[in-house]
C-alpha cells in the first residue's frame, strides 16, 4: 500500500530523538501515559493568536464536556474537531496550537472537544459524546456549514460520526478532515507488520494493541463498524473527505484503505500521502514545518468545502 517513501524528515527525526529513553506507551498505565503526553505537549509551544478563544461546556448524555472554541475574524462555518490519543490520552492542550492555526487558515470556527476517554469510559462512550456534540453544535446555528475533523483516534470518531449523521437524518456535514485515522482493528496490514517493533519513539503496533485493549470492551467491539468504520457495509453518500496519511506510521494503511473504500463507494476523496513524515506530525507544526504546511493545506480545502455550502 505504500508509495515510494522518502527519508524521514530531519525535523521529525529530531523531534522523535528528543524522546529517546522514554518508556513506550504500551509499558505504561493510562495515568502514566497521559502524564507523559502532557509533558510532551508543553514543549510544542503556543499557536498563533486567534480573534476569540474561550471555553465551552457541552451537555451530553450523562456528562458535561469541556471544549475550546476558536473563532477567527469573519468566521464562516464550523469545524468540530476530535483530538487523537488512542481514545485514552490527550485532551485539549496537545492540539491547541494546531486548532489555532486551523481556525485562522480555514476562516472557520473550530470547536475542539474534550470527550471522555478509556479505560474509564470504554466504547462507545467517546463516540456517543462526539455525536452528541455534533448535534449540539448544529443546533446553535443550523445555517452554518459543519465540517468534522480529527487526528488518529479523533479521525476514527469523525469518520463514524459522519456515517451516523448520514444514517440518522443529520446533522448535515459538508466535509470530513481525517488525519491518519484509525479505521480498522486489523493489526496485520503491511504497515502494522512493519511497525511491530518500535522504531525511534514512534507510534508502534504494540501501542495500538494497548489502545484497542483499553477502548474496546470485548472482541465484538473490535469488529463493530462503529469502532472499525472500514467494515461499514455501505460507505456511500458520505461528505467529501480530506484524508492525510503519514508514511512512517502503523496507521498508514488504515488511511489508504479507507480513502479507497470511500472512493469506491462514490464519494469525493482527496488524499495527501506524506512520504517523509511519522504519525503525529500534523499537530506539531511549531517543530515540524511540514506539519504546519499540512494544516494550512487542509484548512484551505475546508474553507472551499464551507464556501460551497454558504
C-alpha positions in Angstrom: 0.0 0.0 0.0 3.0 2.3 0.4 4.1 4.8 -2.2 7.8 5.5 -2.8 9.0 6.6 0.6 11.4 9.3 1.3 13.9 9.6 4.1 12.3 10.6 7.4 12.1 14.4 7.6 15.1 15.7 9.6 12.8 17.9 11.7 10.6 15.0 12.5 13.6 12.8 13.3 15.0 15.5 15.6 11.6 15.7 17.4 11.4 12.0 17.8 15.0 11.7 19.1 14.2 14.1 21.9 12.0 11.3 23.4 14.7 8.6 23.2 14.9 6.8 26.5 11.3 7.3 27.5 9.3 4.1 28.0 6.9 3.2 25.2 3.2 3.8 25.8 2.4 0.1 25.9 4.6 -0.3 29.0 2.7 2.4 30.9 -0.5 2.7 32.8 -3.1 5.1 31.3 -2.3 7.7 34.0 1.4 7.5 33.3 0.9 7.7 29.6 -1.3 10.8 30.0 1.3 12.5 32.1 4.0 11.7 29.6 1.8 13.1 26.7 1.0 16.3 28.6 4.7 16.9 29.3 5.5 16.4 25.6 2.6 18.8 24.7 4.2 21.5 26.8 7.2 21.5 24.5 5.2 22.2 21.4 4.9 25.9 22.1 2.0 28.3 21.6 -0.1 28.6 18.5 -1.0 31.8 16.7 -3.3 34.3 18.2 -7.0 33.9 17.3 -9.6 36.6 17.5 -11.6 34.8 20.1 -10.7 31.7 22.2 -13.0 30.6 25.0 -14.1 27.5 26.9 -17.3 25.8 26.3 -19.4 23.4 28.4 -21.3 20.9 26.2 -24.1 18.8 27.6 -24.1 15.2 26.5 -25.8 12.1 27.8 -24.7 11.6 31.4 -22.0 14.3 31.4 -20.9 17.8 30.6 -17.9 18.0 28.3 -15.2 20.7 28.2 -14.4 22.1 24.8 -12.4 25.0 23.4 -13.9 27.4 20.9 -11.6 29.2 18.4 -13.2 31.9 16.3 -11.3 34.0 13.8 -12.4 37.3 12.4 -15.3 36.9 9.9 -15.7 33.2 10.7 -17.8 31.3 8.2 -18.8 27.7 9.0 -17.7 25.4 11.9 -15.1 22.7 12.2 -15.9 20.2 15.0 -12.5 18.7 16.0 -11.9 15.4 17.9 -8.4 15.0 19.3 -6.2 11.9 19.0 -4.6 9.8 21.7 -6.0 6.3 21.1 -9.2 7.1 22.9 -7.1 7.1 26.1 -4.7 10.1 26.0 -4.6 13.7 25.3 -7.2 16.4 25.8 -7.3 20.0 24.6 -3.7 21.1 25.2 -1.8 18.8 22.7 -4.0 20.1 19.8 -4.3 23.7 20.9 -1.6 25.2 18.6 -2.9 23.2 15.7 -6.5 24.2 16.2 -5.5 27.9 16.3 -3.7 27.6 13.0 -6.6 25.6 11.5 -9.1 28.3 12.6 -7.1 31.1 11.1 -6.2 29.4 7.9 -9.8 28.0 7.3 -11.6 31.1 8.3 -14.0 28.9 10.3 -14.8 28.5 13.9 -13.1 25.4 15.4 -14.5 23.6 18.4 -12.0 21.2 20.0 -13.9 18.6 22.0 -12.6 17.0 25.2 -14.6 13.8 25.0 -14.5 11.2 27.7 -11.7 8.6 27.4 -11.0 5.0 28.2 -10.5 2.8 30.1 -12.7 4.8 32.5 -15.2 5.2 29.7 -15.0 2.4 27.1 -16.5 2.2 23.6 -19.0 3.6 22.6 -18.8 6.5 25.2 -16.3 8.6 23.3 -18.3 8.1 20.1 -21.6 9.0 21.7 -20.0 12.1 23.3 -18.8 13.2 19.9 -22.1 12.6 18.1 -24.0 14.4 20.9 -21.5 17.3 20.5 -22.1 17.4 16.7 -25.8 17.7 17.3 -25.4 20.3 20.0 -23.2 22.4 17.7 -25.6 22.0 14.8 -28.5 23.2 16.9 -26.6 26.5 17.7 -26.8 27.7 14.1 -28.4 25.4 11.6 -27.3 27.7 8.7 -23.5 27.3 9.4 -21.9 24.6 7.3 -20.4 21.9 9.5 -17.1 20.0 8.9 -16.0 17.1 11.0 -12.3 16.6 11.7 -9.9 14.7 13.9 -6.5 13.1 14.1 -5.8 9.4 14.8 -8.5 8.2 17.2 -10.2 11.5 16.6 -10.2 10.8 12.9 -11.9 7.5 13.7 -14.5 9.3 15.7 -15.0 11.9 12.9 -15.4 9.2 10.3 -18.0 7.3 12.3 -19.9 10.4 13.3 -20.2 11.3 9.5 -21.7 7.8 9.0 -24.1 8.2 11.9 -25.2 11.6 10.6 -25.9 10.0 7.3 -27.9 7.2 8.9 -29.8 9.2 11.5 -31.1 12.1 9.3 -28.4 14.6 10.2 -26.9 16.9 11.2 -25.8 17.7 7.7 -22.0 17.5 7.4 -20.3 19.1 4.4 -16.8 17.7 4.8 -14.5 15.3 6.7 -10.9 16.0 7.7 -9.4 12.6 8.6 -5.8 12.9 9.7 -4.1 9.5 9.8 -7.4 8.0 11.1 -7.8 4.6 12.8 -10.3 2.8 10.5 -10.0 -0.8 11.5 -8.8 -3.1 14.3 -6.8 -5.4 12.0 -3.2 -5.4 13.2 -2.0 -7.5 10.2 -1.9 -4.8 7.5 1.6 -4.2 5.9 2.0 -1.0 7.9 1.1 -2.7 11.2 3.5 -5.5 10.4 6.3 -3.0 9.5 5.9 -1.3 12.9 5.5 -4.4 15.0 8.8 -3.4 16.6 9.2 0.1 17.8 11.4 2.3 15.6 12.6 5.5 17.3 9.9 6.8 19.8 7.2 6.5 17.0 3.8 5.0 17.3 4.2 1.3 17.1 1.8 -1.7 16.7 2.1 -2.7 20.4 1.0 0.8 21.3 -2.1 0.4 19.1 -2.8 -3.0 20.7 -2.7 -1.3 24.1 -5.1 1.4 22.9 -7.6 -1.1 21.5 -7.3 -3.1 24.7 -8.3 -0.1 26.8 -11.0 1.2 24.5 -12.9 -2.0 23.4 -15.0 -3.9 25.9 -14.6 -7.2 24.1 -13.8 -8.9 20.7 -17.3 -8.0 19.4 -16.5 -4.3 19.8 -13.3 -4.7 17.7 -15.4 -6.0 14.8 -18.1 -3.3 15.2 -18.2 -0.9 12.3 -18.7 1.9 14.8 -15.2 1.2 16.1 -13.8 -0.1 12.7 -15.5 2.1 10.0 -13.7 0.3 7.2 -16.0 -2.6 8.0 -19.1 -0.5 7.3 -21.2 -2.4 4.7 -22.2 0.8 2.8 -19.9 3.8 2.7 -21.9 5.6 0.0 -23.5 9.1 0.5 -20.8 10.5 2.8 -19.5 14.0 2.8 -16.3 14.9 0.8 -13.3 13.7 2.7 -9.7 15.1 3.0 -7.5 12.2 4.2 -4.0 12.7 5.4 -1.6 9.7 5.7 1.9 9.6 7.1 4.3 7.0 5.6 6.1 6.2 8.9 3.0 5.2 10.7 1.4 1.8 11.6 -1.9 3.6 10.6 -0.8 4.3 7.1 -2.8 1.5 5.5 -5.8 2.3 7.6 -6.0 5.7 5.9 -5.1 4.5 2.5 -7.7 1.6 2.6 -10.4 3.9 3.9 -9.8 6.6 1.3 -10.0 3.9 -1.4 -13.2 2.4 0.1 -14.9 5.8 0.2 -13.9 6.4 -3.4 -15.1 3.0 -4.5 -18.5 3.9 -2.8 -18.7 7.1 -5.0 -17.6 9.7 -2.5 -15.2 12.6 -3.3 -11.9 12.0 -1.6 -8.7 14.0 -1.6 -5.7 12.0 -0.3 -2.5 13.6 1.0 0.2 11.0 1.5 3.2 12.4 3.3 6.1 10.2 2.3 8.6 11.5 4.8 6.5 12.0 7.9 5.7 10.0 11.1 2.4 9.7 12.9 1.7 12.9 14.9 3.4 15.4 12.6 0.2 17.3 11.8 -0.3 18.6 15.4 3.4 19.6 15.7 3.7 22.4 13.3 5.8 24.5 15.6 8.5 21.9 15.5 7.9 20.3 12.1 7.4 22.7 9.2 5.7 20.1 7.1 3.0 19.8 9.9 2.2 23.5 9.7 2.1 23.3 5.9 -0.2 20.3 6.0 -2.6 22.1 8.4 -2.7 25.1 6.1 -3.4 22.9 3.0 -6.2 21.0 4.8 -7.6 24.3 6.1 -7.7 25.8 2.6 -9.7 22.8 1.4 -12.0 23.1 4.4 -12.6 26.7 3.5 -13.6 25.7 0.0 -16.0 23.0 1.3 -17.6 25.5 3.6 -17.8 28.2 0.9 -19.6 25.8 -1.4 -22.5 25.5 1.1 -23.0 29.1 2.2 
